[in-house]
């Protein structure tokens, strides 16, 4: 939360009182009537408190995020029983209060004030506590934080993988995903999970020894409170990083999701999921213009259950490769080989950001009785389908949106080669990111044959205005992803699925800070796949659920954006969405959305 000083200017009422004493007496009489509004009292107390806190010099700082959002949605094929039109929106402010009682302590609170546009005379208005934490330093060396926090380690231990449906979105899409969808589901901080608990870190530096420094991070988080039939669950772990020299750095990670048996009187299944890994980063060549590094991580997991199911499964993984950094050429090339065993399970790394069992927020049904599933349109703009909790077993996924690594790099039962290339010139005229992977299953699922996966992905931004040193923006964004899944064998077990995702975007600044936006997104999925159903122990219980897909989804969007600053803007947009199932025409539908979003940080 960006802080800013708040300067209060006291209001001088003496002049008004002298001019019209009768009006003043009438005002006081009305104010102190027995029917005085309680909200007025609360507001006055808040203003008095703020004035008092503000008087404490620079120990109190304020910052805020504010958004006004209105959307109008129209369904093209509602049927006779369903509405074809919805309109909703709200205005909100997240007020951040940062208190520094001393130089070593910080208290951060974010209070949300919101009001739905559909309310009448504050109906639907609410004030809620969105974030609260205390952090500080003990004895100059130990840092701590208690309360709400973002937590992230490695892609195999504690990592919130990005959602599907995006490869390099246009500004008109990425603004909505970042400042509305991700912000509302508390996933706007990259790949970190939003958690509650306590964390600490400290570091030691050494002079003239074999080791340069040692840094220790530790945390203890609440995964689930106890209920009548479920025990309390916690997540604990940390990381130790040892820097031997500028050339060599190693680290050890440990996380453990566990139930507390004492919090529940009746017998139930207790879960224990410890994961331990080691990392290495060694610069083989460490020149001024060229760096060649060996990068790797490996470890194991244990998925243990007690009571109704005894025993445990242990899975291993390793991920190692080389990274070449050519600084003069502004080019980074990396390659790595992965092996993730079928038994590997890491709850905080394999939990999905999207819960495909959730129901979409708008138009759950169309054509009277046809349920509407999650589309690329919903992935971009519906916070209600997102998951904010770490799952205790593998979540379901839709192969249409990603079948090679649906749980990120930690996806179990995968081995193969991955390549990546990044390019960004000094002026950022062209920014490119290209990925390729060829993966295979380690053990067959529902067949003795193995699935193979080919993934190609590219994203290129062209900042055309920088080629000609124009002051106004002219930006073209492109992105494309191709993924194929294949399995040979008998006709009853063959798999042949291909997914394509295309992202195109345009931003033209026609006046100072005023831009015209355009965006196009297309996803196609064609072929067949077998959808596995797992139980709470991650065992496959159904694997003959064959699904045929021949789907095309497209979004065309255009709009205007006025930038007050880099983080504050007003945008008006029109989105046209089409879902076409060529194998079942009764599943076809279309959506349109007009939205206005005012987004401000101050």
TAHU-V71507 format. One record per residue. N is the residue number from 1. RES is the residue in three letters. PHI is phi in radians with two decimals (* if undefined). BURIAL is I if it has 16 or more other ideal C-beta (glycine too) atoms within 10 Angstrom, else O. D_FIRST is the distance of its C-alpha to the first C-alpha in whole Angstrom. Layout:
N;RES;PHI;BURIAL;D_FIRST, N;RES;PHI;BURIAL;D_FIRST
//
This chain:
1;UNK;*;I;0, 2;UNK;-1.30;O;4, 3;UNK;-1.60;O;6, 4;UNK;-2.58;O;10, 5;UNK;-1.22;O;13, 6;UNK;-2.08;O;15, 7;UNK;-1.84;O;18, 8;UNK;-1.69;O;21, 9;UNK;-1.95;O;24, 10;UNK;-1.10;O;27, 11;UNK;-1.47;O;29, 12;UNK;-1.67;O;33, 13;UNK;-1.69;O;35, 14;UNK;-1.11;O;38, 15;UNK;-1.13;O;39, 16;UNK;-1.17;O;39, 17;UNK;-1.17;O;41, 18;UNK;-1.14;O;44, 19;UNK;-1.25;O;44, 20;UNK;-2.60;O;44, 21;UNK;-1.19;O;44, 22;UNK;-1.11;O;46, 23;UNK;-1.08;O;42, 24;UNK;-1.14;O;40, 25;UNK;-1.13;O;43, 26;UNK;-1.14;O;42, 27;UNK;-1.09;O;39, 28;UNK;-1.13;O;39, 29;UNK;-1.10;O;41, 30;UNK;-1.18;O;39, 31;UNK;-1.17;O;36, 32;UNK;-1.81;O;38, 33;UNK;-1.24;O;40, 34;UNK;-1.07;O;40, 35;UNK;-1.62;O;38, 36;UNK;-0.99;O;35, 37;UNK;-1.13;O;32, 38;UNK;-1.11;O;30, 39;UNK;-1.15;O;27, 40;UNK;-1.13;O;28, 41;UNK;-1.08;O;28, 42;UNK;-1.06;O;24, 43;UNK;-1.09;O;23, 44;UNK;-1.10;O;25, 45;UNK;-1.10;O;24, 46;UNK;-1.12;O;20, 47;UNK;-1.13;O;21, 48;UNK;-1.12;O;23, 49;UNK;-1.12;O;20, 50;UNK;-1.11;I;18, 51;UNK;-1.09;O;20, 52;UNK;-1.17;O;22, 53;UNK;-1.15;O;18, 54;UNK;-1.14;I;18, 55;UNK;-1.27;O;21, 56;UNK;-1.51;O;20, 57;UNK;0.95;O;19, 58;UNK;-1.75;O;16, 59;UNK;-1.33;O;16, 60;UNK;-2.05;I;13, 61;UNK;-2.26;I;10, 62;UNK;-2.17;I;9, 63;UNK;-2.62;I;6, 64;UNK;-2.72;I;7, 65;UNK;-2.11;I;8, 66;UNK;-2.31;I;12, 67;UNK;-2.58;I;14, 68;UNK;-2.01;I;18, 69;UNK;-2.39;I;20, 70;UNK;-2.40;I;24, 71;UNK;-2.28;I;26, 72;UNK;-2.19;O;30, 73;UNK;-1.98;I;32, 74;UNK;-2.29;I;35, 75;UNK;-1.71;I;37, 76;UNK;-1.36;I;40, 77;UNK;-2.37;I;43, 78;UNK;-1.36;I;42, 79;UNK;1.50;O;46, 80;UNK;-1.49;O;47, 81;UNK;-1.78;O;45, 82;UNK;-1.82;I;42, 83;UNK;-1.28;O;40, 84;UNK;-1.90;O;39, 85;UNK;-2.53;O;36, 86;UNK;-2.36;O;33, 87;UNK;-2.49;O;30, 88;UNK;-2.69;O;27, 89;UNK;3.06;I;23, 90;UNK;-2.78;I;21, 91;UNK;-2.18;I;18, 92;UNK;-2.52;I;15, 93;UNK;-2.46;I;12, 94;UNK;-1.72;I;9, 95;UNK;-1.56;I;9, 96;UNK;-1.72;I;6, 97;UNK;-2.05;I;9, 98;UNK;-1.96;I;9, 99;UNK;-2.01;O;13, 100;UNK;-2.05;I;15, 101;UNK;-1.11;O;18, 102;UNK;-2.65;O;19, 103;UNK;-1.23;O;19, 104;UNK;-1.93;O;19, 105;UNK;-2.30;O;17, 106;UNK;-2.36;I;13, 107;UNK;-2.08;I;12, 108;UNK;-2.12;I;9, 109;UNK;-2.32;I;10, 110;UNK;-2.16;I;8, 111;UNK;-1.91;I;12, 112;UNK;-1.72;O;13, 113;UNK;-1.96;O;16, 114;UNK;-2.41;I;18, 115;UNK;-2.61;I;21, 116;UNK;-1.30;I;23, 117;UNK;-1.14;O;26, 118;UNK;-1.40;O;29, 119;UNK;-1.32;O;28, 120;UNK;-2.34;O;31, 121;UNK;0.92;O;30, 122;UNK;1.21;O;27, 123;UNK;-1.14;O;28, 124;UNK;1.57;O;26, 125;UNK;-1.37;O;23, 126;UNK;-2.68;O;21, 127;UNK;-2.24;O;18, 128;UNK;-2.32;O;17, 129;UNK;-1.56;O;14, 130;UNK;-1.61;O;12, 131;UNK;-2.66;I;11, 132;UNK;-2.69;O;12, 133;UNK;-2.67;I;13, 134;UNK;-2.20;O;14, 135;UNK;-2.47;I;15, 136;UNK;-3.07;I;17, 137;UNK;-2.27;O;20, 138;UNK;-2.03;O;24, 139;UNK;1.00;O;27, 140;UNK;1.23;O;25, 141;UNK;-2.08;O;25, 142;UNK;-1.79;O;23, 143;UNK;-1.69;I;20, 144;UNK;-2.47;I;19, 145;UNK;-2.59;I;16, 146;UNK;-2.26;I;17, 147;UNK;2.12;I;16, 148;UNK;-1.46;I;14, 149;UNK;-2.84;I;13, 150;UNK;-1.68;I;13, 151;UNK;-2.31;I;17, 152;UNK;-2.66;I;19, 153;UNK;-2.13;I;22, 154;UNK;-1.96;I;25, 155;UNK;-1.09;I;26, 156;UNK;-1.90;I;29, 157;UNK;-2.16;I;27, 158;UNK;-2.59;I;24, 159;UNK;-2.76;I;22, 160;UNK;-1.74;I;21, 161;UNK;-1.17;I;23, 162;UNK;-1.13;O;22, 163;UNK;-1.35;I;24, 164;UNK;-1.42;I;27, 165;UNK;1.51;I;28, 166;UNK;-2.58;I;27, 167;UNK;-2.19;I;28, 168;UNK;-2.86;I;27, 169;UNK;-1.24;I;25, 170;UNK;-1.13;I;26, 171;UNK;-0.98;I;23, 172;UNK;-1.14;I;24, 173;UNK;-1.60;I;24, 174;UNK;-1.17;I;21, 175;UNK;-1.05;I;18, 176;UNK;-1.17;I;19, 177;UNK;-1.16;I;19, 178;UNK;-1.29;O;16, 179;UNK;-1.60;I;14, 180;UNK;-2.09;I;16, 181;UNK;-1.14;I;18, 182;UNK;-1.19;I;16, 183;UNK;-1.12;I;12, 184;UNK;-1.26;I;15, 185;UNK;-1.71;I;16, 186;UNK;1.04;I;13, 187;UNK;-2.20;I;15, 188;UNK;-1.45;I;12, 189;UNK;-1.74;O;12, 190;UNK;1.09;O;15, 191;UNK;-1.81;I;18, 192;UNK;-1.62;I;16, 193;UNK;-1.60;I;17, 194;UNK;-1.44;I;15, 195;UNK;-2.35;I;17, 196;UNK;-2.17;O;18, 197;UNK;2.82;I;20, 198;UNK;-2.38;I;20, 199;UNK;-2.51;I;20, 200;UNK;-2.55;I;21, 201;UNK;-2.68;I;22, 202;UNK;-2.70;I;24, 203;UNK;-2.47;O;26, 204;UNK;-2.20;O;29, 205;UNK;-1.95;O;31, 206;UNK;-2.13;O;35, 207;UNK;-1.89;O;37, 208;UNK;0.96;O;40, 209;UNK;-2.23;O;40, 210;UNK;-1.18;O;40, 211;UNK;-1.93;O;36, 212;UNK;-1.35;I;34, 213;UNK;-2.77;O;31, 214;UNK;-2.33;O;30, 215;UNK;-2.12;O;26, 216;UNK;-2.12;O;26, 217;UNK;-2.12;I;23, 218;UNK;-2.50;I;24, 219;UNK;-2.61;I;22, 220;UNK;-2.49;O;24, 221;UNK;-2.15;I;22, 222;UNK;-1.59;O;24, 223;UNK;-1.60;I;25, 224;UNK;-2.78;I;27, 225;UNK;-1.35;O;28, 226;UNK;-1.28;O;32, 227;UNK;-2.17;O;34, 228;UNK;-1.09;O;37, 229;UNK;-2.09;O;38, 230;UNK;-2.25;O;36, 231;UNK;-1.43;I;35, 232;UNK;-1.17;I;31, 233;UNK;-2.29;I;30, 234;UNK;-2.37;I;28, 235;UNK;-2.16;I;26, 236;UNK;-2.31;I;27, 237;UNK;2.90;I;27, 238;UNK;3.00;I;26, 239;UNK;-2.58;I;26, 240;UNK;-2.06;O;28, 241;UNK;-2.00;I;28, 242;UNK;-2.00;O;31, 243;UNK;-1.76;I;31, 244;UNK;-1.39;O;35, 245;UNK;-2.92;O;35, 246;UNK;-1.04;O;33, 247;UNK;-1.65;O;35, 248;UNK;-2.27;O;35, 249;UNK;-2.44;I;32, 250;UNK;-2.23;O;33, 251;UNK;-2.61;I;30, 252;UNK;-2.19;O;31, 253;UNK;-2.08;I;29, 254;UNK;-2.58;I;30, 255;UNK;-2.37;I;28, 256;UNK;-2.58;I;30, 257;UNK;-1.69;I;30, 258;UNK;-2.54;I;32, 259;UNK;-1.60;I;34, 260;UNK;-1.83;O;35, 261;UNK;-1.13;O;38, 262;UNK;-1.17;O;39, 263;UNK;-1.46;O;36, 264;UNK;-2.43;I;39, 265;UNK;-1.45;O;42, 266;UNK;-1.53;O;44, 267;UNK;-1.26;O;44, 268;UNK;-2.75;O;42, 269;UNK;-1.40;O;41, 270;UNK;-1.81;I;38, 271;UNK;-1.82;I;36, 272;UNK;-2.33;O;36, 273;UNK;-2.31;I;34, 274;UNK;-1.40;I;34, 275;UNK;-2.35;I;33, 276;UNK;-2.25;I;33, 277;UNK;-2.43;I;33, 278;UNK;-2.23;O;34, 279;UNK;-2.15;I;32, 280;UNK;-2.47;O;34, 281;UNK;-2.42;I;33, 282;UNK;-2.12;I;36, 283;UNK;-1.47;I;36, 284;UNK;-1.18;O;40, 285;UNK;-2.12;O;40, 286;UNK;-2.26;O;37, 287;UNK;-1.53;O;39, 288;UNK;-1.19;O;37, 289;UNK;-1.99;O;37, 290;UNK;-2.37;O;38, 291;UNK;-2.29;I;36, 292;UNK;-2.18;I;38, 293;UNK;-2.14;I;36, 294;UNK;-1.69;O;37, 295;UNK;-2.20;I;34, 296;UNK;-2.80;I;34, 297;UNK;-2.59;I;33, 298;UNK;-2.64;I;36, 299;UNK;3.03;I;36, 300;UNK;-2.50;I;37, 301;UNK;-2.36;I;36, 302;UNK;-2.27;I;38, 303;UNK;-2.02;I;38, 304;UNK;-2.00;I;40, 305;UNK;-2.28;I;41, 306;UNK;-2.14;I;43, 307;UNK;1.16;O;45, 308;UNK;-1.22;O;46, 309;UNK;-2.37;O;46, 310;UNK;-1.72;O;47, 311;UNK;1.55;O;46, 312;UNK;-2.67;O;43, 313;UNK;-2.05;I;43, 314;UNK;-2.05;O;41, 315;UNK;-2.23;I;40, 316;UNK;-2.05;O;40, 317;UNK;-2.67;I;38, 318;UNK;-2.60;I;38, 319;UNK;-2.53;I;36, 320;UNK;-2.44;O;37, 321;UNK;-3.02;I;37, 322;UNK;-2.10;O;37, 323;UNK;-2.27;I;35, 324;UNK;-1.92;I;36, 325;UNK;-1.98;I;34, 326;UNK;-1.75;O;36, 327;UNK;-1.18;O;34, 328;UNK;-1.15;O;36, 329;UNK;-1.54;O;37, 330;UNK;0.97;I;33, 331;UNK;-2.27;O;34, 332;UNK;-2.17;I;33, 333;UNK;-2.13;I;35, 334;UNK;-2.40;I;35, 335;UNK;-2.48;O;37, 336;UNK;-2.62;I;37, 337;UNK;-2.04;O;39, 338;UNK;-2.05;I;38, 339;UNK;-2.50;O;40, 340;UNK;-2.12;I;38, 341;UNK;-1.11;I;41, 342;UNK;-1.06;I;41, 343;UNK;-1.55;I;41, 344;UNK;-1.22;I;37, 345;UNK;-2.45;I;35, 346;UNK;-2.31;I;31, 347;UNK;-1.01;I;29, 348;UNK;-1.41;I;26, 349;UNK;-1.86;I;26, 350;UNK;-1.81;I;29, 351;UNK;-1.16;I;27, 352;UNK;-1.54;I;26, 353;UNK;-1.28;I;23, 354;UNK;-1.86;I;25, 355;UNK;-1.72;I;28, 356;UNK;-1.31;I;31, 357;UNK;-1.58;O;32, 358;UNK;-1.30;O;30, 359;UNK;-1.72;O;31, 360;UNK;-1.11;I;30, 361;UNK;-1.36;O;28, 362;UNK;-2.03;I;31, 363;UNK;0.97;I;35, 364;UNK;-1.14;O;35, 365;UNK;-2.19;O;39, 366;UNK;-2.48;I;41, 367;UNK;0.89;I;45, 368;UNK;1.31;O;45, 369;UNK;-2.19;O;45, 370;UNK;-1.42;I;43, 371;UNK;-1.26;O;40, 372;UNK;-1.72;I;37, 373;UNK;-1.42;O;35, 374;UNK;-1.30;I;32, 375;UNK;-1.96;I;32, 376;UNK;-1.13;I;30, 377;UNK;-1.14;I;29, 378;UNK;-1.24;I;28, 379;UNK;-1.04;I;26, 380;UNK;-1.47;I;24, 381;UNK;-2.35;I;23, 382;UNK;-2.09;I;24, 383;UNK;-1.12;I;21, 384;UNK;-1.18;O;24, 385;UNK;-1.59;I;26, 386;UNK;-1.58;I;23, 387;UNK;-1.91;I;23, 388;UNK;-1.89;I;20, 389;UNK;-2.05;O;23, 390;UNK;-1.40;I;25, 391;UNK;-1.36;O;28, 392;UNK;-1.71;I;31, 393;UNK;-2.75;I;33, 394;UNK;-1.12;I;33, 395;UNK;-1.48;I;32, 396;UNK;-1.30;O;34, 397;UNK;-2.56;I;33, 398;UNK;-1.91;I;35, 399;UNK;-1.07;I;37, 400;UNK;-1.08;I;37, 401;UNK;-1.79;I;33, 402;UNK;2.63;I;34, 403;UNK;-2.02;I;37, 404;UNK;-1.28;I;37, 405;UNK;-2.43;I;34, 406;UNK;-1.13;I;32, 407;UNK;-1.93;I;30, 408;UNK;1.33;I;29, 409;UNK;-1.10;I;31, 410;UNK;-1.46;I;32, 411;UNK;-0.97;I;34, 412;UNK;-1.26;I;37, 413;UNK;1.13;I;40, 414;UNK;-2.40;I;40, 415;UNK;-2.57;I;41, 416;UNK;2.73;I;41, 417;UNK;-1.85;O;40, 418;UNK;-2.22;I;37, 419;UNK;-2.24;I;36, 420;UNK;-2.55;I;33, 421;UNK;-2.39;I;33, 422;UNK;-2.19;I;31, 423;UNK;-2.35;I;31, 424;UNK;-2.71;O;29, 425;UNK;-1.28;O;31, 426;UNK;-1.08;O;30, 427;UNK;-1.70;O;29, 428;UNK;0.99;O;28, 429;UNK;-1.21;O;31, 430;UNK;-2.25;I;31, 431;UNK;-2.17;I;29, 432;UNK;-2.28;I;30, 433;UNK;-2.52;I;30, 434;UNK;-2.17;O;33, 435;UNK;-2.22;I;34, 436;UNK;-2.56;I;37, 437;UNK;-2.69;I;38, 438;UNK;-2.25;O;41, 439;UNK;-2.18;I;41, 440;UNK;-2.54;O;44, 441;UNK;-1.23;I;44, 442;UNK;-1.60;I;45, 443;UNK;-2.26;O;47, 444;UNK;-1.20;I;48, 445;UNK;-2.05;O;47, 446;UNK;1.39;I;50, 447;UNK;-2.86;I;52, 448;UNK;-1.35;O;53, 449;UNK;-1.47;I;52, 450;UNK;-1.82;I;48, 451;UNK;-1.28;I;46, 452;UNK;-2.10;I;45, 453;UNK;-2.29;I;42, 454;UNK;-2.06;I;41, 455;UNK;-2.23;I;38, 456;UNK;-2.26;O;37, 457;UNK;-2.54;I;34, 458;UNK;-2.51;I;33, 459;UNK;-2.43;I;30, 460;UNK;-2.35;I;31, 461;UNK;-1.85;I;29, 462;UNK;-1.93;I;31, 463;UNK;-1.55;I;29, 464;UNK;-1.11;O;33, 465;UNK;-1.10;I;32, 466;UNK;-1.36;I;31, 467;UNK;-1.15;O;35, 468;UNK;-1.95;O;36, 469;UNK;1.02;O;33, 470;UNK;-1.40;O;33, 471;UNK;-1.40;O;30, 472;UNK;-1.65;O;29, 473;UNK;-1.32;I;28, 474;UNK;-2.52;I;30, 475;UNK;-2.19;I;29, 476;UNK;-2.08;I;31, 477;UNK;-1.99;I;29, 478;UNK;-2.35;I;31, 479;UNK;-2.74;I;31, 480;UNK;-2.58;I;34, 481;UNK;-2.34;I;34, 482;UNK;-2.20;I;38, 483;UNK;-2.48;I;39, 484;UNK;-2.22;I;42, 485;UNK;-2.18;I;43, 486;UNK;-2.43;I;47, 487;UNK;-2.57;I;49, 488;UNK;-1.54;O;53, 489;UNK;2.12;O;56, 490;UNK;-1.16;O;58, 491;UNK;-1.01;O;57, 492;UNK;-1.32;O;55, 493;UNK;-2.19;I;53, 494;UNK;-1.22;I;52, 495;UNK;-2.26;I;48, 496;UNK;-2.61;O;48, 497;UNK;-2.27;I;44, 498;UNK;-2.28;I;42, 499;UNK;-2.12;I;39, 500;UNK;-2.26;O;38, 501;UNK;-2.33;I;34, 502;UNK;-2.09;I;34, 503;UNK;-2.15;I;31, 504;UNK;-2.32;I;32, 505;UNK;-2.59;I;29, 506;UNK;-2.46;I;30, 507;UNK;-2.32;I;28, 508;UNK;-2.17;I;30, 509;UNK;-1.50;I;29, 510;UNK;-1.48;O;31, 511;UNK;-2.22;O;30, 512;UNK;-1.03;O;28, 513;UNK;1.24;O;24, 514;UNK;-1.92;O;26, 515;UNK;-2.16;I;27, 516;UNK;-1.66;O;29, 517;UNK;-1.99;I;28, 518;UNK;-2.48;I;30, 519;UNK;-2.64;I;30, 520;UNK;-2.48;I;32, 521;UNK;-2.35;I;32, 522;UNK;-2.39;I;35, 523;UNK;-2.19;I;36, 524;UNK;-2.17;I;39, 525;UNK;-2.45;I;40, 526;UNK;-2.44;I;44, 527;UNK;2.30;I;46, 528;UNK;-2.39;I;46, 529;UNK;-2.73;I;45, 530;UNK;-1.80;I;45, 531;UNK;-1.56;O;42, 532;UNK;-1.49;I;42, 533;UNK;-1.98;O;42, 534;UNK;-2.02;O;41, 535;UNK;-1.61;O;41, 536;UNK;-1.20;O;38, 537;UNK;-1.65;I;40, 538;UNK;1.26;I;39, 539;UNK;-1.41;O;43, 540;UNK;-1.32;O;44, 541;UNK;-1.89;O;46, 542;UNK;-2.42;O;47, 543;UNK;-2.44;I;47, 544;UNK;-1.84;O;49, 545;UNK;-1.51;O;47, 546;UNK;-1.33;O;48, 547;UNK;-2.22;O;46, 548;UNK;-1.81;O;47, 549;UNK;-2.26;I;44, 550;UNK;-2.63;O;45, 551;UNK;-2.08;I;42, 552;UNK;-2.27;I;40, 553;UNK;-2.13;I;37, 554;UNK;-2.37;I;36, 555;UNK;-2.25;I;33, 556;UNK;-2.07;O;33, 557;UNK;-2.43;I;31, 558;UNK;-2.60;I;30, 559;UNK;-3.11;I;28, 560;UNK;-2.16;O;27, 561;UNK;-2.48;I;23, 562;UNK;-1.99;O;22, 563;UNK;-1.68;I;20, 564;UNK;-1.33;O;18, 565;UNK;-2.73;O;16, 566;UNK;-1.19;O;15, 567;UNK;-1.96;O;12, 568;UNK;-2.20;O;14, 569;UNK;-2.81;I;17, 570;UNK;-2.15;I;20, 571;UNK;-2.35;I;22, 572;UNK;-2.16;I;25, 573;UNK;-2.39;I;27, 574;UNK;-2.26;O;30, 575;UNK;-2.06;I;31, 576;UNK;-2.11;I;34, 577;UNK;-2.11;I;34, 578;UNK;-2.33;I;38, 579;UNK;-2.08;I;39, 580;UNK;-2.16;O;42, 581;UNK;-1.89;I;44, 582;UNK;-1.28;O;47, 583;UNK;-1.60;O;49, 584;UNK;-2.64;O;48, 585;UNK;-1.16;O;48, 586;UNK;-1.25;O;47, 587;UNK;-1.62;I;44, 588;UNK;-1.31;I;43, 589;UNK;-2.79;I;41, 590;UNK;-2.43;O;38, 591;UNK;-2.38;I;35, 592;UNK;-2.35;O;34, 593;UNK;-2.47;I;30, 594;UNK;-1.97;O;29, 595;UNK;-2.38;I;26, 596;UNK;-2.22;O;24, 597;UNK;-2.35;I;20, 598;UNK;-1.91;I;18, 599;UNK;-2.13;I;14, 600;UNK;-2.47;I;12, 601;UNK;-1.99;I;9, 602;UNK;-2.66;O;9
//
